Amino acid sequence: MPTATQPQAMTAAEREAPVPMTDADRELFIKQCARLMEQAMQAGNRQEAMDWMQAQRKAIAERSPEQLALLVAEEERRLDEGLDYFGVQGRAQRMLDDEMLIRIEQQRERAFDVPGVIEA
């Protein structure tokens, strides 16, 4: 009989039984799998990386319908607000373009601001 300091051995069925995860736990696990997969690849351990990728895919496939709905709603909100990659990059480029136009206009004003010349 196991004691408090001696863990009880798990049966094969218990080891194979899926551990229930909350949606938050699953999302964290998915991110951890990605990080561990990348670390394994950097270490040159392709098989370990493939194992982490399979674990990640399995966890993604097991997302609850509620979690999928939340993820879709979040992505739609980001797209509506222009927070996707292309929206953010486009906004940054427009800001640079506006700044460049302002500088060009200021340079023109200085170039044509000649003392003693009266504009018609």
Beta strands, then each sheet from edge to edge (+ up, - down):
end
